[in-house]
Amino acid sequence: MKIITELDKLNIREKTAVAIGKFDGIHVGHKELLSRILEKKKDGLKATVFTFDPSPEEFFVGHSVPQLFTREEKLKAFQELGVDILVMFPLNDATAATDPEEFVRRILVDELNAGFIAAGSDVSFGNKGKGDSKLLERLGKELSYELCIIDKVKVDGEEVSSTRVRNAVSDGDMDLTERLLGTKYSISGIVEHGNHLGHTIGVPTVNILPPSMKLLPPYGVYSSTVKIGKNEFKGMTNIGRKPTISEKEKVGVETYIYDFDRDVYGEYIEVVLHSFVRPEIKFENMEQLKLQIQQDIKNAVRSF
């Protein structure tokens, strides 16, 4: 997958099928949009995603919002779906002020060579977000591109949005989160050395420290699946600060993997969350913690 982050690298010679969107969390609505450009690959068009960096929400509001997908997770998801080109359009005061019609003519058609454009019915772009689906439709015949406008996808009678997905994750509703995303929620990262407490109590774990802006569900214990390379293993994951050990612990994602004894320090893993087992608890001593972890291991494996 080719990744473009600079304006002077936008000149694409191959004909493209372009999906425009925020893609701050790749949910079922986004996947419906992406399916339209992926279909065009059979006609020889390059499946191209056009998104913004930072997100319009972050740029205009002036502060970061919790991320459903980190940058690395988003890139991995696009690549696995079959996207050929990812454009992360640099959003700043100058580019945000681009005239909407100029945006379509110069950027989408001249620079990206779009022969097909897919966008949501609520698409907005250009100066003050005045560019919309009506403008794309008006210019389509003149500029010789095919246009596909996608209505909002609904789940349980309500429109799917990244805000709705974030609310589901924050509520710890892993079932709803999965239905909104079309896949289970996951947390990825490089396995790091922890305090090795798990080894001392007979429950070795793999630990990752998610970026501060990665949205995490409520602290506690979850049944999980751990992806390491092409292999998957059942696990039990604790998300939180481990208050029994110290009040100063960083927020971590600590996973006990069933029937596993490999050294994976420094490797990239993906922890896929299944169901909530219990909330995080501060125990009076290490013996109580050990007994509870042993019970958690039994409870988590029953939930698969």
Disulfide bonds with the S-S distance in Angstrom:
none
